[in-house]
Each structure stands twice: as structure tokens, then as C-alpha cells.
Amino acid sequence: ASLPEEWQGAVFDRLSVADSAHLKANDGIVGGITAVRSANAEYARQRDAVTHNFAQKIQNTTDLVQRLSTGIHSLKQTSQHCEWSLKQLQEAQQALVGPAAMCQKRMELRAKLPKRERVHDAFFEALNREEREIQVAKGRFSAAITATQRTLEELAGRQKELADDLRDKQHGLVLDHACASKAARHPVAKSPLTLSLRFNEKGTPVKPVRVFSPSSASMPASPGLGQESFGSEQERTRKERTLQSADRAARSEAAAKARCADNRNLLEATMKGVAAAHRLTQAEMATTVEHTEVLRQELLKQQKTTLGKIADVEKYLGLTADKLMALEKPLTANVNRDRIRSARAAREAISDPVSEALHTEHTALQAKKLQLQAETTSMRQTLEELMRTAQSLAQDIEDKDKALAIHRACAGVKNPAHSSLSYGFAKVGTGQRHLSDTASSNLRQTPSGLKSASIASTPRKTSLTPRLGTGSSRWESS
């Protein structure tokens, strides 16, 4: 058996060991509590940073998605407007086919004019000017159509670029929302300890910051570095690229709008020019028809007068020839008398008054004969000249008829009614006045109306005299 002192000492040793273990246990508990608090604080800080970054990324992506959606919608509207402008250009170009064919047809008809009528008149110049205007308009429209098609292709490319970016942004936004909502549905597990070891269980609420432009200030900087992190730089680059795509799309859209405005101005100016050239051609064609008709009437009058003069000259030429033939009888009688008187005896062969009378008669008759011969020659030459003039007038009238038919055919290319009633200038000699009625109004008249109008109208003798000046017509009625 041990001594009481030994037993008591052993108890004290065990108590000392227990106290030492208790102290170590207390130190371990304090260290664990400190480690738990530090872990909770670090987790809360990291969770707040992740939450802030998620909120910032979602807000940035939402802003970019809105920007891309707005850009795509605006591009669609601009593309539709460009397509409408392109359709207007194509329709305007197609509308020039008819006027171009009409000009070509009129050129072909004018090529059939008689040689005498092939002149570079105002109608010819106006027709050439109209044809050149149409060709220039076709070239302008073709260039505008090509430029508009390139603009549409560029808009389609920009729209596809934005649509692809928008699809990727929307997909990333869905994933970010899924990650953010999943973190919210699974909070940090609470410690069973009764001590308040949690630093901030719910985390510090962070107000989202709305970012409209790429900036490094919107991204949290790495602690202690003083510069943006690699992730922040990548996020800024992502936003910059998206905004650059949107800016390129905006520039393309502005260029497309300017192209549409240019197309509208081109359409207005070109169609005005073509219409003005066409009106000038129509006016010059009507003037040509009028002047040719008036000249034809003057030629007919001159032909009638010339034929009358030819008849008069032939009549008096016949009278002169008859008189010339009639002078042969007294001249023959005078010669016979002088021959008979030459048989007189020498005593009687004197120059008596009879001899003088016979000589005077012979001289006078011979002079008149020579005069009649000269007059006959002159009248024959005049008759030949009148015949040539009549033939020339007939040829000119024939050419005028052909020219009128061709010019009225040119007028009838646009409207068949103008082939006989060209812009109010009815055929002369049909009982209608110059500039009295238009072609369309004459065609609308009923047979009874035409009959009553012809009965009510009184014929008027018209004398056309040349008028000098700068008016639209060089002839006037009197």
C-alpha cells in the first residue's frame, strides 16, 4: 500500500494534467471560433463581390441587349425604306422604256423623210435632246439602283452581325440569371453554435450601377493592385466591341438614309427633266406639223397660180404663133409684088411711091416677124421655166405630204388620235380653224354634234402671210 502522501501527490498530478488539458481545450475552442468567424467573413465578402459582379454583368448585358434590339429594329425599318426606294427607282427605270421606244420609233420614222425634208429643225433637236435625257436618266437610275443594292447588302450584314451578337448576349444573360437565382435559392448553411459567429449572413445589399458606356470604373479593381483585373479588361473589351458594332450599324443606317434621300432627289429632278424634254418635243412636233401644213397650203396656192400662168402662156404662145404664121402671107405677097415689078421696062423701073410702100411694108412686116419670133422664143423659155417650176412645186407638195404623214405618224406614236389631229392642228381644208379644237375634244364629238357644228360654222377665207419675230409661229392669219 502506498503512503498517503504518494496517494495525495498522484491526485494532484492528475488534477494538474486535467487543468493543462482544459487550458489547451479552451485555446483550441477560441482558435476554432476565430477561424470560423474569419471563414464566415471571407465567404460573405466573396459572396458580396460575386453578387455585385453578377448584378453588374447582368445590368451591362441587359443594357447591351436593349441597345442591340433597338439597333436591329432601326435597321429593319431602314432596310424596308431602302427596299421601297429601290422599288421606286426600278419602276422609274422601267417607266423610261416606253418613252425611249417612242423616241426610237420617231427617229426611225423621221429617217424615212424625203431628202428635201431632212433638216435639223427644232423638232429634230428636241427629239435628240429628249433621247439624250432619257439615256442620262437610265444611267443615273442604274447607278442609284446599284448603290442602293450595295447599301441593302451592307444593312443586311450589319443586321446579321447585331443579331448574332444579340443571340449570344441573350444566351449569356439567361445563364447569368440562372446562376444568380441558383445562388439565391441555396443560402449558406447556418452553424449549430449558439454563439454569433456569422459575420453577415444575408450579405450587404448592393445597388446595381447602370452602365451605358465601357469604363473601367464600373468594374471592381483587384485589392491592392490599383489597376483593372484581367476579367474587367475582358468585360470592357466585350462592351467596346458590341458598342462598336452598334456604332457601325448606326453609321450604315445614316448612310442608307442619305442614300434614300439622294434617290428621292434624283427621282424628282430626273423625272422633271424627262417630262420637260418630252413636253418640248411634243410642242416642237406640233409646231412642225403646223408649219408644214401651212407651207403645203402655200405651195398648193402657188401651184394653182403656176398652172394658171402656164395655161395663159400657152394660150398667148399659140396666138403669137398663129400671128407669126399669118405674117407669112403678106410677106410672100410683098415679095411676089416686088418680083413682078422687077419685070418693068427700063423707062418705068423707077423708085416710085409704090416701090417705097412695098419696101416699107416689107421692112415693117419683117421687123414684126422678128419681134414675134423673139417673143415666141421668150414665151417658150418662160413656159419651160413655168413647167419646171410646176414640176418642182408638185415634187415639193408630194414631199410635204409625205413629211406631214410621217410627222403625224410621229404624233400618233403616243396617241393614235394625234395621227390626224395633232395637238389641235387639224388638217387644213377640213373646215376647222387652226388651234380651234384639240384632238381629244374632236374625237369626243358625236356625229350629230359634228353635223350641227358644220352647219353653224361659216367658211372663212384665210390668207396666210409670213410674220417675222420670235413667236411660236412664223405665219399668221389675216
Stockholm file with secondary structure:
# STOCKHOLM 1.0

chainA/1-478         ASLPEEWQGAVFDRLSVADSAHLKANDGIVGGITAVRSANAEYARQRDAVTHNFAQKIQNTTDLVQRLSTGIHSLKQTSQHCEWSLKQLQEAQQALVGPAAMCQKRMELRAKLPKRERVHDAFFEALNREEREIQVAKGRFSAAITATQRTLEELAGRQKELADDLRDKQHGLVLDHACASKAARHPVAKSPLTLSLRFNEKGTPVKPVRVFSPSSASMPASPGLGQESFGSEQERTRKERTLQSADRAARSEAAAKARCADNRNLLEATMKGVAAAHRLTQAEMATTVEHTEVLRQELLKQQKTTLGKIADVEKYLGLTADKLMALEKPLTANVNRDRIRSARAAREAISDPVSEALHTEHTALQAKKLQLQAETTSMRQTLEELMRTAQSLAQDIEDKDKALAIHRACAGVKNPAHSSLSYGFAKVGTGQRHLSDTASSNLRQTPSGLKSASIASTPRKTSLTPRLGTGSSRWESS
#=GR chainA/1-478 SS CCCHHHHHHHHHHHHHHHHHHHHHHHHHHHHHHHHHHHHHHHHHHHHHHHHHHHHHHHHHHHHHHHHHHHHHHHHHHHHHHHHHHHHHHHHHHHHTHHHHHHHHHHHHHHTTSCGGGCCCCHHHHHHHHHHHHHHHHHHHHHHHHHHHHHHHHHHHHHHHHHHHHHHHHHHHHHHHHHHHHHHHHSCCCCCSCSSCCCSCSSCCCCCCCCCCSCCGGGSCCCTTTCSCCHHHHHHHHHHHHHHHHHHHHHHHHHHHHHHHHHHHHHHHHHHHHHHHHHHHHHHHHHHHHHHHHHHHHHHHHHHHHHHHHHHHHHHHHHHHHHHHHHHHHHHHHHHHHHHHHTTSCTTTCSCCHHHHHHHHHHHHHHHHHHHHHHHHHHHHHHHHHHHHHHHHHHHHHHHHHHHHHHHHHHHHHHCGGGGTEETTEECTTSSCCTTSSCHHHHHHCCHHHHHHHHHHCCCCCCCEEECCSSSSCSEEEC
#=GC SS_cons         CCCHHHHHHHHHHHHHHHHHHHHHHHHHHHHHHHHHHHHHHHHHHHHHHHHHHHHHHHHHHHHHHHHHHHHHHHHHHHHHHHHHHHHHHHHHHHHTHHHHHHHHHHHHHHTTSCGGGCCCCHHHHHHHHHHHHHHHHHHHHHHHHHHHHHHHHHHHHHHHHHHHHHHHHHHHHHHHHHHHHHHHHSCCCCCSCSSCCCSCSSCCCCCCCCCCSCCGGGSCCCTTTCSCCHHHHHHHHHHHHHHHHHHHHHHHHHHHHHHHHHHHHHHHHHHHHHHHHHHHHHHHHHHHHHHHHHHHHHHHHHHHHHHHHHHHHHHHHHHHHHHHHHHHHHHHHHHHHHHHHTTSCTTTCSCCHHHHHHHHHHHHHHHHHHHHHHHHHHHHHHHHHHHHHHHHHHHHHHHHHHHHHHHHHHHHHHCGGGGTEETTEECTTSSCCTTSSCHHHHHHCCHHHHHHHHHHCCCCCCCEEECCSSSSCSEEEC
//
